[in-house]
Amino acid sequence: MSEELKEKLFDKKENGWLSVNEEEKKNIFDFSKGYMAFLNQAKTEREFIKMARKMADQNGYKDIMEFDTLKPGDKIYFVNRNKSMYLAMIGTENIERGLHIIGSHVDSPRLDLKPNPLYEDTEMAYFNTHYYGGIKKYQWTTIPLSIHGTIVKTNGEKIDICIGEDENDPIFTITDLLPHLAQEQMEKKLKNGISGEDLNLLVGSIPYGEKGKDQVKLNILNILHEKYGIIEADLTSSEIELVPAFRARSLGFDESMVAAYGQDDKVCAYTSLVAMMELENVKNTAVCILSDKEEIGSMGNTGMESHMFDFFISEVLNKLGVNKPNLLDKVFCFSKMLSSDVDAGFDPIYASVSDTTNAGFLGKGISLNKYTGARGKSGASDANAEYVAWVRNVLEKNDIQYQIAELGKVDIGGGGTIAYIIANKGADVIDCGVPVLSMHAPYEVTSKYDIYSAYKTYKAFWNE
């Protein structure tokens, strides 16, 4: 009797693989192949947006600036400075009833070059870096790194570079002390073992022709000049990022997981983008946000704190011919959003930082975070009960497995997403993403089951 009652009343979240048949398993694995291939081509925000635009063009989406008027069924996008992007499918419902928004970010923790990066020390050439986002600095030493970015010359010419991804390319690395001489280093706290100023990329060691000061630096500049036509000053007007040269790969004997750089938050960006490409028609206008700068607070004109998203929606209202004073505010106030950012997956090796009854587990489906923030919910967007119930209903009637979680124990730490930014405009928002192990590390881990669950979730949300 008690077992029957437990079955009826308990909220049991089982391993999702237990309910997967062979056909669905094949779909999950095939979907993940496409995801990994995309990741290998889109390690930076500029690369992701370039790939996203190409995918949108292939699926009938057009730049909103090509439209004078809009109507239900139109598929549009706006690319913001090549680093963020907003896409939409116009719905049949009056837009005053609100949008259905899914918002992710395409930037990831990395190392950026300083404005004047190249220097020589004892006949070794280095690039000086400035880390971007929350990283454990020691994780970025002694691993293969590749150089990605864009250099813009004063005449407006743009030069895209990518060195270290092709097998025939050289790679780069940041050196570390040998343990034999690292006694003082190893006495330091882990966070201080490597300082930010020591994250210097080794880029060369051959001098140019003759003895003299900065001959190795000269040789590196000569190589760059011959290949890209640039001089040292051109590096000051560049955006060059160092990212792991690792390829996205299947993980485990059973190949049930994905190991890759930048899955925070490209796993949610990719799944939402693919879901949007497959929409045929929608009731509420569907909007997909691919934002930049989330890892450093969403500031700047490509981050969600800017008014660029408001501009995009205002243009939609203008071209629908319905805009009027305060309509933008009204639209946001009646909108619903999934803030599609990743969750901290439960890691049994580090179980002490998690509340196991409120943790997101790999292989148990999409993870909902009612709120994020730190300690006393500081900086959180806290979804109301009515909206959580609405989202649950969408998931349950589409037979999508989900779990509701928090980001670690209450006083351990915390984190945030772009949820609060859209919530501040009046929309109902909940965080909804994929659990990740080793988040913000050069190699992150996700479950293929959860990746596919995210794709199904986002598609169901827009089709509601």
Secondary structure, 3 states (H helix, E strand, C coil): CHHHHHHHHCCCCCCHHHHCCHHHHHHHHHHHHHHHHHHHHCCCHHHHHHHHHHHHHHCCCEEHHHCCCCCCCCEEEEEECCCEEEEEECCCCCHHHCCEEEEEECCCCEEEEEEEEEEEECCEEEEEEEEECCCCHHHHCCCCEEEEEEEECCCCCEEEEEECCCCCCCCEECCCCCHHHCHHHHHCCHHHCCCHHHCEEEEECCCCCCCCCCHHHHHHHHHHHHHHCCCHHHHHHEEEEEEECCCCEEECCCCCEEEECCHHHHHHHHHHHHHHHCCCCCCCCEEEEEEECHHHCCCCCCECCCCHHHHHHHHHHHHHCCCCCCHHHHHHHCCEEEECCCEEECCHHHHHHCCHHHCECCCCCEEEECCCEECCCECCCCCCHHHHHHHHHHHHHCCCCEEECCCCCCCCCEECCCHHHHHCCCCEEEEEECEEECCCCCCEEEEHHHHHHHHHHHHHHHHC
